[in-house]
Amino acid sequence: MTIAKFGHVSAQQWKEAMGERTGQAVPLNEIPLPRRATAGSAGYDFTAPAETVIPAGGSALIPTGIRAEMEPGWVLVLFPRSSLGFRTGVRLSNTAGIIDSDYAFARNEGHIMVRLRNPSDHPVVIGRGERFCQGIFLPFGTAEEDETFEERHGGFGSTGK
């Protein structure tokens, strides 16, 4: 069952998100779309577009250059790749990233950005082109009494009140 499609954000969104790191990053059109490693893999691997150093006890934001359009009733949940967590202890700052089905149409074009936290006492380097997180599409349901009809307007973190 196909319920989603990955794509790249615009060059303008990419430039804004990368800021001064733009020259160090893979060109937007060369960022691979997330893909599964094997036919039995649930997770779609995301690659780092530029080398990122996560300081000891600190965090770093990685703009992926990727957006995901998906059918209503689905969510993309992001997790660190198992090997990254086992090897370095690095994890997502919010434990699991939630990419809602309407996020793709936000002002930031649904740009998926991942903040990683390094709890160790030494810096961790995520190399350019390294697979660092994975996304899994999951269906979700709503409660009978749900009367939410609001539409998304903002981007990253925009549903908070």
Residue frames relative to the residue before (quaternion, step in Angstrom):
aa qw qx qy qz dx dy dz
M 1.0000 0.0000 0.0000 0.0000 0.00 0.00 0.00
T 0.1941 -0.7806 0.5876 0.0878 3.58 -0.72 1.06
I 0.0028 -0.8372 0.5445 -0.0513 3.58 -0.61 1.14
A 0.7926 0.2365 -0.1185 0.5493 3.60 1.22 -0.08
K 0.1433 -0.7553 0.6318 0.0993 3.50 -1.38 0.27
F 0.2812 -0.7448 0.5829 0.1626 3.56 -0.92 0.96
G 0.0530 0.7754 -0.6287 0.0275 3.55 -1.20 0.55
H 0.5352 -0.6008 0.4782 0.3520 3.55 -1.32 -0.01
V 0.4830 -0.6056 0.5324 0.3413 3.54 -1.24 0.45
S 0.6465 -0.5095 0.3776 0.4241 3.60 -1.24 0.15
A 0.6537 -0.5050 0.3926 0.4044 3.55 -1.29 0.37
Q 0.6379 0.5286 -0.3299 0.4525 3.60 1.01 -0.75
Q 0.6597 0.4925 -0.3072 0.4773 3.61 0.90 -0.89
W 0.6307 0.5386 -0.3188 0.4588 3.57 1.03 -0.85
K 0.6680 0.5037 -0.2960 0.4610 3.57 0.88 -0.95
E 0.6557 0.5082 -0.3086 0.4654 3.60 0.94 -0.87
A 0.6931 0.4879 -0.2808 0.4503 3.59 0.88 -0.91
M 0.7172 0.4484 -0.2569 0.4674 3.59 0.96 -0.81
G 0.2036 -0.8125 0.5243 0.1532 3.59 1.10 -0.55
E 0.8465 -0.1280 0.1090 0.5052 3.56 -0.90 -0.95
R 0.6110 0.5628 -0.3562 0.4278 3.63 1.22 -0.23
T 0.3728 0.7662 -0.4711 0.2282 3.63 1.25 -0.14
G 0.6920 0.4954 -0.2825 0.4426 3.61 0.90 -0.88
Q 0.6733 0.4887 -0.2886 0.4738 3.59 1.22 -0.42
A 0.6448 0.5698 -0.3007 0.4113 3.56 1.26 -0.35
V 0.6043 -0.4978 0.4743 0.4024 3.49 -1.36 0.33
P 0.5206 -0.6099 0.4679 0.3715 3.64 -0.92 0.69
L 0.6509 -0.5713 0.3408 0.3659 3.56 -1.00 0.89
N 0.7100 0.4661 -0.2741 0.4511 3.59 0.85 -0.93
E 0.6693 0.4741 -0.3050 0.4839 3.61 1.27 -0.13
I 0.4808 0.6339 -0.4622 0.3915 3.60 1.25 0.02
P 0.3734 -0.7377 0.5052 0.2473 3.59 -0.64 1.02
L 0.4783 -0.6259 0.5241 0.3237 3.55 -1.08 0.71
P 0.6002 -0.5675 0.4029 0.3941 3.61 -1.05 0.66
R 0.0255 0.7988 -0.5997 0.0403 3.53 -1.05 0.79
R 0.4979 -0.6302 0.5086 0.3104 3.51 -1.29 0.45
A 0.5050 -0.6743 0.4532 0.2916 3.57 -1.03 0.79
T 0.7940 0.0628 -0.0138 0.6045 3.59 1.08 -0.75
A 0.6686 -0.5013 0.3644 0.4109 3.57 -1.26 0.29
G 0.7110 0.4407 -0.2551 0.4850 3.61 1.15 -0.53
S 0.4984 0.6652 -0.4268 0.3563 3.60 1.25 -0.04
A 0.3578 -0.7212 0.5538 0.2125 3.57 -1.01 0.84
G 0.7437 0.4485 -0.2153 0.4465 3.56 1.01 -0.87
Y 0.3064 -0.7049 0.6153 0.1750 3.51 -1.19 0.81
D 0.3276 -0.7812 0.5044 0.1671 3.57 -0.59 1.18
F 0.2175 -0.7412 0.6261 0.1064 3.54 -1.06 0.93
T 0.2399 -0.7791 0.5638 0.1329 3.60 -0.98 0.82
A 0.5083 -0.6368 0.4928 0.3054 3.54 -1.18 0.67
P 0.3539 -0.7680 0.4943 0.2017 3.61 -0.71 1.03
A 0.7777 0.1114 -0.0653 0.6152 3.59 1.27 -0.34
E 0.5793 -0.5460 0.4444 0.4108 3.58 -1.16 0.40
T 0.0574 -0.7898 0.6106 -0.0058 3.53 -0.96 0.93
V 0.1849 -0.7617 0.6128 0.1004 3.55 -0.88 0.98
I 0.1657 -0.7614 0.6218 0.0789 3.54 -0.80 1.08
P 0.3559 -0.7717 0.4798 0.2183 3.59 -0.39 1.17
A 0.6393 -0.5072 0.4058 0.4115 3.57 -1.23 0.46
G 0.8426 0.1126 -0.1173 0.5133 3.55 -0.81 1.03
G 0.6606 0.5212 -0.2909 0.4553 3.58 1.27 0.09
S 0.3708 -0.7052 0.5531 0.2435 3.52 -1.32 -0.30
A 0.1199 -0.7681 0.6242 0.0769 3.54 -1.33 0.29
L 0.3315 -0.7303 0.5692 0.1811 3.54 -1.12 0.80
I 0.1180 -0.7854 0.6059 0.0455 3.56 -0.89 0.99
P 0.2190 -0.7398 0.6220 0.1335 3.61 -0.53 1.16
T 0.3126 -0.7977 0.4889 0.1640 3.60 -0.73 1.01
G 0.3994 -0.7028 0.4919 0.3235 3.59 1.15 -0.56
I 0.6389 0.5447 -0.2847 0.4627 3.57 1.35 -0.05
R 0.0732 -0.7421 0.6636 0.0594 3.53 -1.26 0.62
A 0.1951 -0.7783 0.5866 0.1102 3.59 -1.21 0.49
E 0.1580 -0.7442 0.6431 0.0868 3.54 -0.82 1.05
M 0.0493 0.8138 -0.5754 0.0656 3.56 -0.78 1.02
E 0.6325 -0.5338 0.4122 0.3809 3.51 -1.28 0.42
P 0.5663 -0.5574 0.4599 0.3964 3.62 -1.14 0.50
G 0.7353 0.3897 -0.2994 0.4666 3.56 -1.11 0.70
W 0.6820 0.4112 -0.2750 0.5387 3.57 1.33 0.13
V 0.1107 -0.7594 0.6380 0.0634 3.54 -1.28 0.50
L 0.2909 -0.7091 0.6099 0.2014 3.57 -1.18 0.61
V 0.1223 -0.7960 0.5917 0.0372 3.58 -0.64 1.14
L 0.2222 -0.7962 0.5558 0.0884 3.56 -0.78 1.10
F 0.0280 -0.7661 0.6417 -0.0229 3.53 -1.10 0.88
P 0.5246 -0.5705 0.4801 0.4109 3.62 -1.16 0.30
R 0.5399 -0.5736 0.4757 0.3913 3.58 -1.13 0.46
S 0.6072 -0.5999 0.3819 0.3543 3.56 -0.98 0.85
S 0.6673 0.5160 -0.3170 0.4336 3.57 0.86 -0.90
L 0.6292 0.5287 -0.3422 0.4555 3.60 1.02 -0.70
G 0.6773 0.4929 -0.2896 0.4630 3.57 0.90 -0.92
F 0.6749 0.4902 -0.2975 0.4644 3.59 0.91 -0.89
R 0.7108 0.4810 -0.2574 0.4439 3.55 0.91 -0.96
T 0.8427 0.2066 -0.0556 0.4940 3.60 0.86 -0.93
G 0.4463 -0.6801 0.4660 0.3480 3.61 1.16 -0.48
V 0.4480 0.6948 -0.4536 0.3329 3.60 1.27 -0.07
R 0.0022 0.7907 -0.6112 0.0339 3.54 -1.08 0.82
L 0.6009 -0.5192 0.4372 0.4222 3.56 -1.26 0.19
S 0.5621 -0.6337 0.4177 0.3286 3.57 -0.96 0.87
N 0.7613 0.3172 -0.1862 0.5340 3.60 1.04 -0.70
T 0.5890 -0.6140 0.3209 0.4161 3.59 1.25 0.56
A 0.7632 -0.1263 0.0998 0.6258 3.60 0.79 -1.02
G 0.3239 -0.7435 0.5528 0.1916 3.57 -0.92 0.89
I 0.1918 -0.7782 0.5907 0.0936 3.56 -0.95 0.92
I 0.0773 -0.7718 0.6310 0.0113 3.56 -0.70 1.14
D 0.2693 -0.7971 0.5262 0.1234 3.56 -0.33 1.31
S 0.6375 -0.5657 0.3733 0.3664 3.56 -1.21 0.54
D 0.7085 0.4343 -0.2779 0.4818 3.64 1.10 -0.48
Y 0.4402 0.7186 -0.4432 0.3057 3.61 1.27 -0.07
A 0.5934 0.6069 -0.3619 0.3854 3.62 1.06 -0.69
F 0.7413 0.3977 -0.2147 0.4963 3.59 1.18 -0.51
A 0.3772 0.7236 -0.4816 0.3196 3.58 1.26 0.44
R 0.7132 -0.4569 0.3198 0.4246 3.58 -1.28 0.24
N 0.7126 0.4202 -0.2657 0.4950 3.60 1.08 -0.61
E 0.5371 -0.6677 0.3641 0.3650 3.57 1.32 0.45
G 0.5907 -0.5952 0.3670 0.4027 3.59 1.20 0.36
H 0.2226 0.8035 -0.5204 0.1842 3.56 1.21 0.55
I 0.2820 -0.7637 0.5620 0.1461 3.56 -0.61 1.17
M 0.0099 0.7855 -0.6155 0.0637 3.53 -0.69 1.21
V 0.1811 -0.8056 0.5622 0.0463 3.54 -0.91 0.96
R 0.1637 -0.7656 0.6152 0.0928 3.57 -0.79 1.04
L 0.1454 -0.7897 0.5947 0.0407 3.53 -0.78 1.15
R 0.2139 -0.7609 0.6035 0.1056 3.55 -1.12 0.77
N 0.2023 -0.7704 0.5992 0.0808 3.52 -1.03 0.94
P 0.1745 -0.8286 0.5239 0.0926 3.62 -0.23 1.19
S 0.5507 0.6464 -0.3884 0.3580 3.61 1.23 -0.20
D 0.5353 -0.6303 0.4657 0.3152 3.55 -1.34 0.11
H 0.6972 0.3587 -0.2888 0.5495 3.58 1.20 0.49
P 0.5729 -0.6045 0.4162 0.3649 3.61 -1.08 0.63
V 0.2114 -0.7430 0.6217 0.1297 3.55 -1.24 0.59
V 0.2162 -0.7766 0.5825 0.1039 3.56 -0.91 0.95
I 0.1642 -0.7242 0.6627 0.0971 3.55 -0.94 1.00
G 0.3192 -0.7959 0.4885 0.1615 3.57 -0.46 1.19
R 0.6028 -0.5359 0.4503 0.3830 3.53 -1.24 0.56
G 0.8077 0.2236 -0.1972 0.5087 3.58 -0.78 1.07
E 0.5147 0.6449 -0.4206 0.3773 3.60 1.27 -0.09
R 0.4084 -0.6693 0.5593 0.2690 3.57 -1.05 0.78
F 0.0398 -0.8610 0.5058 -0.0343 3.58 -0.46 1.18
C 0.7957 0.0698 -0.0706 0.5975 3.61 1.13 -0.38
Q 0.2232 -0.7646 0.5891 0.1362 3.53 -1.30 0.28
G 0.2297 -0.7699 0.5838 0.1168 3.51 -1.15 0.71
I 0.1281 -0.7793 0.6120 0.0417 3.53 -1.02 0.91
F 0.3305 -0.7322 0.5641 0.1908 3.58 -0.84 1.00
L 0.0107 0.7957 -0.6039 0.0452 3.55 -0.87 1.01
P 0.4236 -0.6683 0.5326 0.3005 3.60 -1.07 0.65
F 0.0844 -0.7825 0.6111 0.0843 3.57 -1.19 0.44
G 0.3043 -0.7454 0.5690 0.1671 3.52 -1.23 0.54
T 0.3205 -0.7223 0.5734 0.2162 3.55 -1.31 0.11
A 0.5572 -0.6092 0.4547 0.3342 3.56 -1.25 0.46
E 0.6525 -0.5330 0.3748 0.3870 3.59 -1.17 0.57
E 0.7455 0.4195 -0.2201 0.4688 3.57 0.93 -0.91
D 0.3888 0.7332 -0.4760 0.2910 3.61 1.24 0.18
E 0.0237 0.7949 -0.6037 0.0559 3.54 -0.77 1.09
T 0.2965 0.7704 -0.5039 0.2542 3.56 1.03 0.84
F 0.0306 0.8126 -0.5786 0.0620 3.54 -0.66 1.13
E 0.3788 0.7361 -0.4766 0.2958 3.58 1.31 0.16
E 0.2671 -0.7365 0.5951 0.1790 3.54 -1.19 0.59
R 0.5183 -0.6348 0.4786 0.3152 3.55 -1.14 0.68
H 0.1302 -0.7824 0.6045 0.0744 3.52 -1.10 0.78
G 0.7497 0.3877 -0.2093 0.4938 3.57 0.87 -0.94
G 0.5383 -0.6198 0.4710 0.3228 3.51 -1.34 -0.14
F 0.8583 0.0480 0.0182 0.5105 3.55 -0.90 -1.05
G 0.8557 0.0666 -0.0755 0.5076 3.59 -0.71 1.09
S 0.4190 0.7698 -0.4139 0.2459 3.61 1.24 0.26
T 0.6331 0.5502 -0.3648 0.4043 3.62 1.12 -0.26
G 0.4929 0.6477 -0.4377 0.3821 3.61 1.25 -0.04
K 0.2347 -0.7747 0.5712 0.1361 3.58 -1.04 0.71
